[in-house]
Amino acid sequence: MTELPPYWLRDNCPCAECRDPRNGQKLFQIDDLPQDLAVAASTETDGGLEVLWSDGHRSRYPLEWLGAERDGDGRTEEDKRLWVAADFAHGIPEARWEAYLADPAEQAAVLTAVRRSGFAVLRGVPAVERQVLTVAESFGYVRVTNYGELFDVRVEPDPNNLAFTSVAIAPHTDNPYRDPVPTLQLLHCLENSATGGDSGLVDGFRAAALLREEAPADFETLTRTPVPFVFRDRRTELRADRPLIEVDALGRIREVRFNNRSIGTLRGSSAELTAFYAAYRRFAAITLRPGLQLAFRLDRGDCLVFDNTRLLHARTAFQQDGHRHLQGCYADLDTLGSTLAVLHRRAAALDAIAGLFAGEGAGEYLGEEVTMAEHMLQAAAAAEAAGAPDHLVAAALLHDVGHFHGALHGRNLMEGQDNRHSDTGADWLARWFGPEVTEPVRLHVAAKRYLCAVEPDYRQRLSEASEYTLTVQGGPMDERQAAAFVELPGAADAVAVRRWDEQAKTAGAPTPGFEHYRPLLAALMR
């Protein structure tokens, strides 16, 4: 591992001196590091690499992190599932709107489909005006353009865009004349009773990959020729000069802009123009291949979400024997990716917590007749039965996770050494939960000491093990300590958690399992 470049290694030091522990941002500039920086010593231990630097600084890196491969932002072909229409013979990516809102796993599946395959359809979205904005705001922010925060796709008497007519629209991407282009588009069907007007999608990345395979020179031409995309109406004039196919520094397809209605006049030598139009026509022909065109119909309440930098969308002509009204808006992939990453992070955190209940939680609970998991589940069930708000149910469920974390374990407490598990647990939970959850956890031991000071009957009800740990944790508070405790934010909630804690020691008492509380925890996570 020590053959890694020293400046790269030090630039990625994760310690609290180098990065703010709250947000992970670096606390130094690269030129703050010594000119002759070098590794003075290194040791692999406990799954990590410990490094002593020539300037005396110490760093520790997880070996798993050091061995990770290059990753990206998920925007290039490398991170996509390139497809043809037949790949969806058994159905397109879709979900019910109610399930999407209620279930984080369902929401993650929908957003993953948009990120990987380029699109998904939400069914049963209320067919009311402006609802498309609610869909966009469920994962990000609406991109306002000259069309407004939303636009109506229907026949208009004086259209400034062919989309607002009943004619067929060939496969294209929207707004290529913008820089940056809106990277997501949403289309919500309010009504579609006209004959015709079916929707179509083409995977532009797949079409570009086919062009690269079949005609590499044409592919290169389209990646290096800036095309003037232009839009004008009475109030707007927009232009962006960008290639039809954009690749990143490693040559991977990253973006497709394809809209024949918006291409302005390309200038160049005769040879350059001849090469461009030959490549352009070949690429256009590929996008029109029947095998690449996925056709489907949007019905009332359907909302299509798709990647506007990758997928070309189309529409068949329709007759005006009925009504076809879609409302659309734009959003961006970065916010969708952010929401998806947070959903995955929360799922991983909940999996980690669930693992504690299933693993170490099956062990004994500090000399009591219940296991640690039984104790915490019983505390949560007591809070729930009392009608406690969700944050207190969560605090009751998680109040003893500190026994699993930190340098000292719960068994150290039983051996007479205070493991300060309330602080350890609260600090660990603070990565995902706000103070409404963490502070009752942090103060629940103090609440025990407080109750023993102000309610003699409370102490008499303590179990033998709890009486022992009370002594190790400092015993009942004195009058001054008790007065200071009640002034602390979260003290009253901590007292409530403490009372449920003491009720949660009945062997064999039936309780819901951890999965019962998973949605509640997910909703509380930051």
C-alpha positions as CSV (number, residue, x, y, z in Angstrom):
1,M,0.0,0.0,0.0
2,T,2.9,2.4,0.7
3,E,3.7,2.6,-3.0
4,L,0.6,4.9,-3.4
5,P,1.6,8.5,-4.2
6,P,2.1,10.3,-0.9
7,Y,0.2,13.5,-1.8
8,W,-2.8,11.4,-3.0
9,L,-2.8,9.4,0.2
10,R,-2.4,12.4,2.5
11,D,-5.0,14.4,0.5
12,N,-7.5,11.7,1.4
13,C,-6.7,11.5,5.1
14,P,-10.0,11.0,6.9
15,C,-9.0,12.2,10.3
16,A,-10.8,15.0,12.2
17,E,-7.7,17.3,11.8
18,C,-8.0,17.0,8.0
19,R,-11.7,16.8,7.5
20,D,-14.6,18.4,9.3
21,P,-16.3,15.4,11.0
22,R,-19.8,17.0,10.4
23,N,-19.6,17.4,6.7
24,G,-16.4,15.6,5.5
25,Q,-15.0,18.7,3.8
26,K,-11.2,19.2,3.9
27,L,-9.7,21.6,6.4
28,F,-6.5,22.3,4.5
29,Q,-5.3,23.4,1.0
30,I,-3.1,21.1,-1.1
31,D,-0.2,23.6,-1.0
32,D,-0.3,23.5,2.9
33,L,1.4,20.1,2.7
34,P,5.2,20.0,3.0
35,Q,7.2,20.1,-0.3
36,D,9.1,16.9,0.7
37,L,6.1,15.0,2.2
38,A,6.9,11.3,2.6
39,V,5.7,8.2,4.5
40,A,7.9,7.8,7.6
41,A,6.3,4.5,8.7
42,S,3.3,2.4,7.9
43,T,1.5,-0.6,9.6
44,E,-1.5,-2.7,8.5
45,T,-3.6,-3.6,11.5
46,D,-7.3,-4.4,12.2
47,G,-8.4,-3.9,8.6
48,G,-6.7,-0.6,8.2
49,L,-3.4,1.1,7.1
50,E,-1.8,3.3,9.7
51,V,0.6,5.9,8.3
52,L,3.1,8.1,10.2
53,W,4.1,11.0,7.9
54,S,7.4,12.8,7.7
55,D,5.8,15.9,9.3
56,G,4.5,13.9,12.3
57,H,0.9,13.6,11.2
58,R,-0.8,10.3,11.6
59,S,-3.5,8.9,9.3
60,R,-5.5,5.7,9.2
61,Y,-7.2,4.3,6.1
62,P,-9.6,1.3,5.8
63,L,-8.0,-1.3,3.6
64,E,-11.3,-1.9,1.8
65,W,-11.4,1.8,0.8
66,L,-7.8,1.7,-0.4
67,G,-8.5,-1.3,-2.6
68,A,-11.6,0.2,-4.2
69,E,-11.7,0.6,-8.0
70,R,-12.2,3.9,-9.8
71,D,-15.8,5.1,-9.6
72,G,-17.7,7.8,-11.4
73,D,-20.7,10.1,-11.2
74,G,-23.0,7.6,-12.9
75,R,-23.5,9.8,-15.9
76,T,-21.5,7.8,-18.6
77,E,-22.4,4.7,-20.6
78,E,-20.2,2.7,-18.2
79,D,-22.8,3.0,-15.5
80,K,-25.9,2.5,-17.7
81,R,-27.9,-0.4,-19.0
82,L,-28.0,0.2,-22.7
83,W,-31.2,-1.3,-24.2
84,V,-33.3,-2.0,-27.3
85,A,-37.1,-2.2,-27.3
86,A,-37.2,-6.0,-27.0
87,D,-35.5,-5.8,-23.6
88,F,-38.8,-4.6,-22.2
89,A,-40.9,-7.3,-23.7
90,H,-42.1,-8.3,-20.2
91,G,-42.8,-4.7,-19.1
92,I,-41.2,-1.3,-18.6
93,P,-39.9,0.1,-15.3
94,E,-43.0,1.3,-13.4
95,A,-44.5,1.7,-9.9
96,R,-47.7,2.9,-8.3
97,W,-47.5,6.4,-7.0
98,E,-48.8,5.5,-3.5
99,A,-46.2,2.8,-3.1
100,Y,-43.4,5.1,-4.4
101,L,-44.3,7.7,-1.7
102,A,-44.7,5.2,1.1
103,D,-41.8,2.8,0.6
104,P,-38.2,4.0,0.4
105,A,-37.2,0.8,-1.3
106,E,-39.8,1.4,-4.0
107,Q,-38.7,5.0,-4.5
108,A,-35.1,3.8,-4.8
109,A,-36.1,1.2,-7.4
110,V,-37.8,3.9,-9.5
111,L,-34.9,6.3,-9.3
112,T,-32.4,3.5,-10.0
113,A,-34.4,2.7,-13.2
114,V,-34.2,6.3,-14.3
115,R,-30.5,6.4,-13.6
116,R,-29.6,3.0,-15.1
117,S,-32.2,2.5,-17.9
118,G,-33.0,6.2,-18.5
119,F,-36.7,6.2,-17.6
120,A,-39.6,4.9,-15.4
121,V,-43.3,5.4,-15.3
122,L,-45.3,6.2,-12.2
123,R,-48.9,5.0,-12.4
124,G,-51.9,6.4,-10.6
125,V,-50.4,9.9,-10.1
126,P,-53.5,12.1,-9.4
127,A,-54.6,13.6,-12.7
128,V,-54.8,17.2,-11.5
129,E,-53.1,20.3,-12.7
130,R,-49.6,21.0,-11.4
131,Q,-49.2,17.5,-10.0
132,V,-46.1,17.0,-12.2
133,L,-44.3,19.5,-10.0
134,T,-45.1,17.3,-6.9
135,V,-43.5,14.4,-8.7
136,A,-40.3,16.3,-9.5
137,E,-40.1,17.6,-5.9
138,S,-40.3,14.1,-4.6
139,F,-36.7,13.6,-5.6
140,G,-35.3,17.1,-6.5
141,Y,-36.1,20.5,-7.8
142,V,-37.9,21.9,-10.8
143,R,-35.8,23.6,-13.4
144,V,-37.6,26.7,-14.6
145,T,-37.2,27.6,-18.2
146,N,-38.7,30.1,-20.7
147,Y,-41.6,27.6,-20.8
148,G,-42.2,28.3,-17.1
149,E,-42.0,26.0,-14.2
150,L,-44.3,23.7,-16.1
151,F,-45.7,23.5,-19.6
152,D,-48.8,22.1,-21.2
153,V,-48.4,19.6,-24.1
154,R,-51.6,20.0,-26.0
155,V,-52.8,21.7,-29.2
156,E,-52.3,25.4,-29.0
157,P,-53.7,28.0,-31.4
158,D,-50.4,29.8,-31.9
159,P,-47.7,27.3,-30.9
160,N,-44.0,28.4,-30.5
161,N,-43.0,24.7,-30.7
162,L,-44.2,21.8,-32.8
163,A,-44.8,19.9,-29.5
164,F,-47.9,22.0,-29.1
165,T,-49.5,20.7,-32.2
166,S,-51.0,17.3,-33.2
167,V,-48.3,16.3,-35.7
168,A,-45.9,13.4,-35.2
169,I,-42.7,14.3,-33.4
170,A,-39.6,12.3,-34.3
171,P,-37.1,11.0,-31.7
172,H,-35.3,14.0,-30.1
173,T,-34.0,15.4,-26.9
174,D,-35.4,18.6,-25.4
175,N,-33.8,22.0,-25.0
176,P,-30.4,21.3,-26.8
177,Y,-30.1,25.0,-27.2
178,R,-29.5,25.4,-23.4
179,D,-26.2,25.1,-21.6
180,P,-26.6,23.3,-19.3
181,V,-29.5,21.4,-20.8
182,P,-32.2,20.2,-18.4
183,T,-31.1,16.7,-17.7
184,L,-34.5,15.3,-16.7
185,Q,-37.9,15.6,-18.2
186,L,-41.3,14.6,-16.7
187,L,-44.5,14.2,-18.6
188,H,-47.7,13.7,-16.7
189,C,-50.8,12.6,-18.6
190,L,-54.0,14.4,-17.5
191,E,-56.1,13.1,-20.4
192,N,-55.4,11.0,-23.6
193,S,-58.7,10.1,-25.3
194,A,-57.5,11.1,-28.8
195,T,-56.8,8.5,-31.5
196,G,-53.0,8.3,-31.8
197,G,-50.6,10.3,-29.7
198,D,-48.6,7.2,-28.4
199,S,-45.2,7.8,-26.8
200,G,-41.9,6.4,-27.9
201,L,-38.4,6.3,-26.4
202,V,-35.0,5.5,-28.0
203,D,-31.8,4.8,-26.0
204,G,-29.5,7.5,-27.5
205,F,-26.5,5.9,-25.8
206,R,-27.2,2.6,-27.5
207,A,-27.7,4.4,-30.8
208,A,-24.4,6.2,-30.3
209,A,-22.6,3.0,-29.3
210,L,-23.9,1.3,-32.5
211,L,-22.6,4.2,-34.6
212,R,-19.2,3.8,-32.9
213,E,-19.2,0.1,-33.7
214,E,-20.5,0.4,-37.3
215,A,-18.8,3.6,-38.4
216,P,-16.0,4.8,-36.0
217,A,-15.1,7.7,-38.2
218,D,-18.6,9.1,-38.2
219,F,-18.8,8.6,-34.4
220,E,-15.6,10.7,-34.0
221,T,-17.0,13.4,-36.3
222,L,-20.1,13.8,-34.2
223,T,-18.1,13.9,-31.0
224,R,-15.8,16.7,-32.2
225,T,-18.1,18.9,-34.3
226,P,-19.8,21.7,-32.3
227,V,-23.4,22.1,-33.6
228,P,-25.3,25.4,-33.2
229,F,-28.6,24.6,-31.5
230,V,-30.9,27.6,-31.6
231,F,-34.4,28.6,-30.3
232,R,-36.1,31.9,-31.0
233,D,-39.6,33.2,-30.3
234,R,-41.0,36.7,-29.5
235,R,-39.5,36.7,-26.0
236,T,-36.5,34.3,-26.1
237,E,-33.3,33.7,-28.0
238,L,-31.1,30.8,-27.0
239,R,-28.1,29.2,-28.5
240,A,-25.6,26.5,-27.4
241,D,-22.8,25.1,-29.6
242,R,-22.4,21.5,-28.6
243,P,-21.7,18.1,-30.3
244,L,-24.5,15.7,-31.0
245,I,-22.6,13.1,-29.0
246,E,-20.5,14.2,-26.0
247,V,-17.8,11.9,-24.5
248,D,-15.8,12.4,-21.3
249,A,-12.0,12.5,-21.0
250,L,-11.9,8.7,-21.1
251,G,-13.9,8.5,-24.3
252,R,-17.1,7.3,-22.7
253,I,-20.4,8.5,-24.0
254,R,-21.8,11.0,-21.6
255,E,-24.5,13.0,-23.4
256,V,-26.6,13.0,-26.5
257,R,-28.2,16.1,-28.0
258,F,-30.4,15.4,-30.9
259,N,-33.1,17.7,-32.2
260,N,-33.3,18.4,-36.0
261,R,-35.9,21.1,-35.3
262,S,-33.4,23.1,-33.4
263,I,-30.2,22.8,-35.4
264,G,-29.1,26.1,-36.8
265,T,-26.7,26.8,-39.7
266,L,-23.4,24.9,-39.3
267,R,-20.4,26.6,-40.8
268,G,-17.2,25.1,-41.9
269,S,-15.2,23.9,-44.9
270,S,-16.8,21.8,-47.6
271,A,-15.0,18.7,-46.4
272,E,-16.0,19.3,-42.8
273,L,-19.7,19.8,-43.7
274,T,-19.7,16.8,-46.0
275,A,-18.3,14.6,-43.2
276,F,-20.7,16.0,-40.7
277,Y,-23.8,15.5,-42.8
278,A,-22.8,11.9,-43.7
279,A,-22.3,11.1,-40.0
280,Y,-25.4,13.0,-39.0
281,R,-27.6,11.1,-41.5
282,R,-26.1,7.7,-40.4
283,F,-26.8,8.5,-36.8
284,A,-30.4,9.7,-37.5
285,A,-31.0,6.5,-39.4
286,I,-29.9,4.4,-36.5
287,T,-32.2,6.2,-34.1
288,L,-35.1,5.3,-36.4
289,R,-34.5,1.6,-36.5
290,P,-37.6,-0.2,-35.3
291,G,-35.7,-2.4,-32.9
292,L,-34.5,0.6,-31.0
293,Q,-37.9,2.3,-30.7
294,L,-39.9,1.5,-27.5
295,A,-43.5,2.4,-28.0
296,F,-46.2,2.7,-25.3
297,R,-49.2,4.8,-24.4
298,L,-49.5,7.2,-21.5
299,D,-52.9,7.0,-19.9
300,R,-54.6,9.3,-17.4
301,G,-52.5,9.4,-14.2
302,D,-49.3,8.1,-15.8
303,C,-46.1,10.2,-15.3
304,L,-43.0,9.4,-17.4
305,V,-39.7,10.5,-15.9
306,F,-36.7,10.2,-18.2
307,D,-33.1,11.2,-18.8
308,N,-33.1,14.1,-21.3
309,T,-29.3,13.8,-21.9
310,R,-29.6,10.2,-23.0
311,L,-33.1,9.2,-24.2
312,L,-34.7,10.5,-27.3
313,H,-38.5,10.8,-27.0
314,A,-41.1,10.8,-29.7
315,R,-44.8,10.9,-30.3
316,T,-47.1,9.7,-33.0
317,A,-49.5,12.0,-34.7
318,F,-53.0,12.2,-33.2
319,Q,-56.5,13.1,-34.4
320,Q,-58.4,15.8,-32.7
321,D,-61.4,13.4,-32.1
322,G,-60.6,13.5,-28.4
323,H,-58.4,15.3,-25.9
324,R,-54.7,14.8,-25.3
325,H,-53.3,16.9,-22.5
326,L,-49.9,16.3,-20.8
327,Q,-48.2,18.6,-18.3
328,G,-44.5,18.6,-18.2
329,C,-41.6,20.0,-16.3
330,Y,-37.8,19.8,-16.2
331,A,-35.5,18.7,-13.4
332,D,-32.0,17.5,-13.1
333,L,-30.1,14.2,-12.7
334,D,-27.8,15.5,-9.9
335,T,-30.7,15.9,-7.5
336,L,-32.2,12.6,-8.5
337,G,-28.7,11.0,-7.9
338,S,-28.5,12.8,-4.6
339,T,-31.8,11.5,-3.4
340,L,-31.0,8.0,-4.5
341,A,-27.6,8.1,-2.7
342,V,-29.3,9.2,0.5
343,L,-31.9,6.4,0.1
344,H,-29.1,3.9,-0.3
345,R,-27.1,5.4,2.6
346,R,-30.2,5.2,4.8
347,A,-30.9,1.6,3.7
348,A,-27.3,0.7,4.5
349,A,-27.6,2.3,8.0
350,L,-30.8,0.5,8.7
351,D,-29.3,-2.7,7.6
352,A,-26.4,-2.0,10.0
353,I,-28.8,-1.4,12.9
354,A,-30.8,-4.4,12.0
355,G,-27.6,-6.4,12.0
356,L,-27.0,-5.3,15.6
357,F,-30.4,-6.6,16.7
358,A,-29.9,-9.9,14.9
359,G,-26.3,-10.4,15.9
360,E,-24.9,-9.0,19.1
361,G,-28.5,-8.1,20.2
362,A,-29.2,-11.8,20.7
363,G,-26.8,-11.8,23.6
364,E,-27.6,-11.2,27.2
365,Y,-28.6,-7.8,28.5
366,L,-26.5,-6.8,31.5
367,G,-27.6,-9.6,33.8
368,E,-31.3,-9.4,33.0
369,E,-33.5,-12.2,31.8
370,V,-34.0,-10.7,28.3
371,T,-31.6,-10.3,25.5
372,M,-30.4,-6.9,24.4
373,A,-32.6,-7.0,21.3
374,E,-35.7,-8.1,23.4
375,H,-35.0,-5.3,25.8
376,M,-34.9,-2.6,23.1
377,L,-37.9,-3.9,21.2
378,Q,-39.9,-4.1,24.4
379,A,-39.0,-0.4,25.2
380,A,-40.1,0.6,21.7
381,A,-43.3,-1.3,22.0
382,A,-44.0,0.4,25.4
383,A,-43.4,3.8,23.8
384,E,-45.7,2.9,20.9
385,A,-48.4,1.6,23.2
386,A,-48.2,4.9,25.1
387,G,-48.9,6.9,21.9
388,A,-45.5,8.4,22.0
389,P,-44.4,10.5,18.9
390,D,-42.2,8.7,16.4
391,H,-38.9,10.3,17.5
392,L,-39.4,8.9,21.0
393,V,-40.4,5.4,19.8
394,A,-37.1,5.5,17.8
395,A,-35.2,6.7,20.9
396,A,-36.7,3.9,23.0
397,L,-35.8,1.4,20.3
398,L,-32.2,2.5,19.9
399,H,-31.4,3.8,23.4
400,D,-28.8,1.0,24.2
401,V,-27.0,0.7,20.9
402,G,-24.0,2.3,22.6
403,H,-23.4,-1.1,24.3
404,F,-22.3,-2.4,20.9
405,H,-19.9,0.5,20.0
406,G,-16.9,2.2,21.3
407,A,-13.8,1.0,23.1
408,L,-15.8,-0.4,26.0
409,H,-18.6,-3.0,25.7
410,G,-21.7,-3.5,27.9
411,R,-19.9,-6.3,29.7
412,N,-17.3,-3.7,30.9
413,L,-20.2,-2.0,32.7
414,M,-21.1,-5.2,34.4
415,E,-17.5,-5.5,35.5
416,G,-17.6,-2.1,37.2
417,Q,-16.3,0.2,34.5
418,D,-18.7,2.8,33.1
419,N,-18.7,2.4,29.3
420,R,-20.7,5.7,28.8
421,H,-22.9,3.9,26.4
422,S,-25.4,6.7,26.2
423,D,-22.9,9.1,24.7
424,T,-21.3,6.5,22.5
425,G,-24.8,5.5,21.1
426,A,-25.9,9.0,20.6
427,D,-22.7,10.0,18.8
428,W,-23.1,6.9,16.5
429,L,-26.7,7.6,15.8
430,A,-26.0,11.3,15.0
431,R,-24.8,10.3,11.6
432,W,-28.4,9.6,10.6
433,F,-30.7,11.1,13.2
434,G,-31.3,14.6,14.6
435,P,-31.2,15.6,18.2
436,E,-34.9,14.8,18.8
437,V,-33.7,11.1,18.6
438,T,-30.1,11.3,19.8
439,E,-30.5,13.5,22.9
440,P,-33.0,11.3,24.7
441,V,-30.5,8.5,24.0
442,R,-27.6,10.6,25.3
443,L,-29.5,11.5,28.5
444,H,-31.3,8.3,29.3
445,V,-28.6,7.2,31.9
446,A,-28.7,10.7,33.4
447,A,-32.5,10.3,33.5
448,K,-32.1,7.2,35.6
449,R,-29.9,9.0,38.0
450,Y,-32.3,11.9,38.1
451,L,-35.4,9.7,38.8
452,C,-33.6,7.9,41.5
453,A,-33.0,11.2,43.2
454,V,-36.5,12.7,42.9
455,E,-38.7,9.6,43.0
456,P,-37.7,7.2,45.8
457,D,-40.3,4.7,44.6
458,Y,-38.6,4.6,41.2
459,R,-35.4,3.3,42.7
460,Q,-37.2,0.6,44.7
461,R,-38.5,-0.8,41.4
462,L,-35.0,-1.2,39.8
463,S,-33.9,-4.7,39.1
464,E,-30.8,-6.0,40.8
465,A,-28.7,-5.5,37.7
466,S,-30.0,-2.0,37.2
467,E,-29.3,-1.1,40.8
468,Y,-25.7,-2.3,40.3
469,T,-25.2,-0.3,37.0
470,L,-26.6,2.8,38.8
471,T,-23.8,2.7,41.2
472,V,-21.2,2.3,38.5
473,Q,-22.7,5.2,36.5
474,G,-22.5,7.6,39.4
475,G,-25.5,6.9,41.6
476,P,-28.5,9.2,42.2
477,M,-28.0,12.9,41.4
478,D,-27.6,15.4,44.1
479,E,-30.0,18.4,44.3
480,R,-27.8,20.6,42.2
481,Q,-27.3,18.0,39.5
482,A,-31.0,17.2,39.4
483,A,-31.8,20.9,39.0
484,A,-29.3,21.2,36.1
485,F,-30.6,18.1,34.4
486,V,-34.2,19.3,34.1
487,E,-33.0,22.4,32.2
488,L,-31.3,20.3,29.5
489,P,-32.9,20.2,26.1
490,G,-34.4,16.7,25.7
491,A,-34.5,16.0,29.4
492,A,-38.2,15.3,29.6
493,D,-38.0,13.0,26.6
494,A,-35.1,11.2,28.2
495,V,-37.2,10.6,31.4
496,A,-39.9,9.1,29.2
497,V,-37.4,6.8,27.5
498,R,-36.0,5.8,30.9
499,R,-39.4,4.7,32.2
500,W,-40.0,2.6,29.1
501,D,-36.5,1.2,29.6
502,E,-37.4,-0.1,33.0
503,Q,-40.6,-1.7,31.7
504,A,-38.7,-3.6,29.1
505,K,-37.2,-6.6,30.9
506,T,-39.9,-9.3,30.7
507,A,-38.7,-12.6,29.3
508,G,-40.7,-13.8,26.4
509,A,-43.0,-10.7,26.1
510,P,-44.4,-10.6,22.5
511,T,-43.2,-7.5,20.5
512,P,-43.0,-6.5,16.9
513,G,-39.7,-7.3,15.3
514,F,-37.1,-4.7,14.1
515,E,-38.7,-4.6,10.6
516,H,-41.9,-3.2,12.1
517,Y,-39.9,0.0,13.0
518,R,-37.9,0.3,9.9
519,P,-40.3,2.7,8.0
520,L,-40.5,4.8,11.1
521,L,-36.7,5.1,11.4
522,A,-36.4,5.7,7.6
523,A,-38.8,8.7,7.9
524,L,-36.8,10.2,10.8
525,M,-33.4,9.9,9.1
526,R,-31.6,13.0,8.0
